[in-house]
Each structure stands twice: as C-alpha cells, then as structure tokens.
Amino acid sequence: MAGALYVVSTPIGNLEDITFRALRILKTVAIIAAEDTRHTKQLCNHFGVETPLTSYHDFNKEEKTAILLERLHSGVDVALVSDAGTPVISDPGYFLITQCISGGISVVPIPGPSAVLAALAASGLPSDVFRFEGFLPRKAGARTKRIGDLRHAHGSLIFFESPHRIEKLLGALLEGLGNRRAVIARELTKRFEEFQRGTLKELAARMRDRHPKGEITLVVEGAPRRSAAGDEDGVNENEDIA
C-alpha cells in the first residue's frame, strides 16, 4: 500500500501558530521535504521533531520528485513544507503534488497559517470575494498588462511584494486601477506586525518617506459593483478618497 503526501502548513512568523495536527504529522512521517532545510530545521528543533529532512525546491524538483515518489510507492508517508505558510501558494510543491495525483498517491492537506487569509481578515476590505495574485511580473510591460486584466475584477485583490519594490507596485496599481482603498500588511504574526491603511495614492506617498523591512502582503479594494438600479456601489476609481 502506498504512503501519503501530507501538505503541511507551518507558521508565517509566530511559532505558536503551529497546529497540533501539523506537529503530529511532522513527527510521524518518514521524511520531510522542505523548501530550505536550514529554515525548517530551526522549526523542528524548537518542537522536538527529529524526522529526517530533504530539500525540495524549484531547482531540484524533477530529481527529488522521482525520489519521493519511489519512497511513497514503497509505503512510507512524506510531509511537504515551505519556509512559511502553506506550500504551493507562491511556494514550491505544485509539480510534486500533480505527479502524486497522477501516480495514485493520496495528497492530504494539513491546513494552518496563511498570509493571504490573515491579511484579508484584518484588512477591513470586503472578504466575500477575493483574488490572490501573488507576485506580479517584474517587467513593467507584463506587470501593466496583468494589472489591466484586474481592473474590472470585483473581489478584493491580494498581492505579495518585497519591501524595496512596494512603492513601485503601489504606483503601478494606482495608474492601472485608480485610487482605491488598500492595506499594507507587514511582518504578519511577528513582533513588528503592522497594518498601513489608506488609498493607493496615500500609501505610495508614505512609502516614499520610509524604507519598510520584512515581508509584505497588499490587499486592494476590488472594482465597484453595480446595483440593481445600475449605480456603482463604491468609490469612483478616478476620484481621490478623503
């Protein structure tokens, strides 16, 4: 009987966010496939997890997938983790998971911390519909096209960005979407967790005056929705918000 691949969410900052189930799985599988074994080793040492680690990232995924599939087909269980949060969400793992499914291997999610959901939940922006975009393309042309495709999306938009590029992203979004409400969530669950709320224009101005550090999740208001009477529900995207 084949083993199972457990897709395990790990803390995005605060180690207290690990779940009892995640720890049980990490302690009982035969091997943990980690994006960065040095990073995951610190987590394992903190919680007394002695399971062997092996690296699994975008640069060795084909070679390591073959090895892990062989182990899984032999009957052992494997855990997949990223450096923080849920694997596959802007992190390695998709190739391994698709190969497991094709090979008849059970893929079991172990849910837990997520920067996407944490930022959205505390943003104060609509959460009934949302769209996660991750990191937008770095090249200006491709980024502008992607933003243009999002102009009429009604749900809240969620992006990842590095601190030294956040000002440029805010400017591109302001130009492509109009001056919408937005929230910068920085260093989520960590000691210096911070939320910056305002319009895209206001946030871009603030970022010019400071040099933020740490990981950033940006939530942006979606396009206004039309009511039954045909009126737009929300702020005109071409107007400033007081």
N, C-alpha and C positions, 0 to 999 in steps of 0.2 A: 504494500500500500504506500502510495506516495505521501510525502510530507506536505506541509502547507507553508505558503509565504505570508508572513504577517507584516502588514504595512503599519509601522508604529509611529505615532506622533510623539514628539519629545518637546520639552519646554522651549519657548522662544526667548526666554530670559530668566524668569523666576523658576528655580528648580522645584519649588513647591507645587508647581502646576502639573507635574508628572502624575499619571493615574496609577491606581493600584494594579489595574489590569496590565498596563504597559510594563510595569516593573516585573510582574509575574511572567509575562511573555519573554522579556529580555533575559530573565534568569533561567528559563526552561528550554529555549530553543538551542539548537546545536551550534549555531553561528549567527553573528550579527553582521550584516552587510551595511557599512557606514560610508557616508559621503567623505568624511575626513576622520580616520581612525583616532587621530590625536585628540580631536574635539570630543568624540564620543567616549573615548577612554576616560576623560575627566568626569563625564556624567556617570559612567559605570562605576568608577572608583567612589564617587560620592554616595551611591546607593548600594554598594557592595555587590555589584553584578560582575561575575567572573567569566562570563561567556566569551569565547574567542571572537576576535574582530577580524574582518577583512574589508579592504577598501572597495568601494563601488561608486564610480563617478563617470562623467561623460567621456573621459578619455580612455577608460578600460572596460566600458560597459559590455562590448561584444565578447571579449575574452572572459570576463567574470560571469556574464550571464550563462555561458556554456558550462562553466564550473559549478555554479549554483544550481542550475537545472539538473545536473548529474547528481548532486547531493540530494536535492528534493525528490528526484525519482527513486533514489535509494531508500527513501523513507524518513529522512530527517527533516525537522522544521527549521526554517530560516526567518530571521527578522530583518526588515529593511528600514533603516532610519536615515534621515538627513541631518544636517548640522543643527537645525532648529525647526520646529513646527511639523507639518505633515509632508512626507515625501511626495514627490511628483508635482506639487504645487510650486512651480518655479524652481524645482529641485530635481535631481536625477531620480530615475526609477521607472519611467514610463516604458522603456524598452524591455526591462526585466518583467514587468507586470504583463505586458502583451504576450511575451514569449511563454510565461507561465500559463496564461489562459489558453493559448493555442496548444500547449502541451498537456492540458487537462489537470494542471496543478491548481489547488484551491488558493485563492487570494483573499485574505481576511483582514479587513481594516480595523485598526485599533485607534479610534478617534481620540483627539485631545486638542492641545493648544493650536491656534491658528491666528496669525497676524491679520489676515483678511477679515475674519469674523470679529476679532477683538476691536479692530479699528472701526469697523462699521457699527458695531453695537454701541460704542461710546461716542460716535461722531455727532449724533443728533440729526443726521440726514436720513431721508426715507430708506427703510431697510426691507420693504415688502418685495421689491425687485432690485437686483443689483447685478453688476457685470464686472468680473475680475479680469483685468488686462495684464497684470504683472508688469514687467519692464517693457516700456515702449522701445522701438528701434532707436539706436544712437544716431544714425544718419538722418539729417534734417528732412530730406525728401520723403523717406519711408515713414518717419515719425509724423510728418504733416498729413500724409495720406491716411494713416491709421486714425489720427485724431478726427479727420474729416469724416471717416466712416462712423465715428461715435457721436457725431453732432446731434443726431435725432434720436439717440437711444434714451428711453425714458427712465431706466433704472439708475441708481447711484453707480458711479464709476470708481473702481478701486485700482490703484497703481502701486508698484514698488519703485523706489528710486534711491540712489545713493545721495548722501548729503551734499557732495560737491557738484551735483547736477540738478538739484531740486529747483533752483532758481530758473534755470533754462527750461525745465519741464513746465513750471508754472506759467512762464511766458508763452510757451507754445500752446498750452491749453487755453490761456486767455485769448490768444489770437484765433484759435480754431473753434472754440466753443462759446465765447462770450464770457462776460464777467459773472460767473456762477459762484454760489457758496461752495466752500471747500474746507477740509480739515486735514492738517498735517499731524499724523500720529507718529511720534518719535520714541525710540527705545521702549517699546511696549513691554510691560510687566517688569521692567528693570528699575533700578534705583532712581534714574533720572528720567523716568517716563514723563512725556509732555504732549499736550494737545494744543495746537495753534489753530484757532477758528477764525474765519473771515471770508472775504471774497478772494478769487484768484488774484485780482489786482492788489488787494491789501497784503496777501501772503507773499506775493512776489516782491513787494516793496520791503517787507520785513526781512526776507531772506537776503536782500542786498546789504542790509545793515548788520548781518551776523553770519557766522560760519558754523552751522549746526554740525554735530557729530552723531554717529550712530545710525542705525537702520531706520528708514522712513517708509511709512505706508500713507498714501494720499487718497482721501475719499473726496469725490467731486459730485456735486448735485447733477442729476440727470436732466434731460431736456424737459421743458414744461409739457404737461399733459393737457389735452383739450377736454373740456367738459362737454356734457350733452348739448349745451347751447352753442358749442363751438368756440368758447372762450378758452384761452390758455390758462391753466392752473399753475401759477408760479411766477417767477420773476422774468421779465423780458431779458433775453440773453444779451441784448445790446445795451442794456442800461446798467449803470453802477448801482450797487446796493448800499444804502446809507448805513 
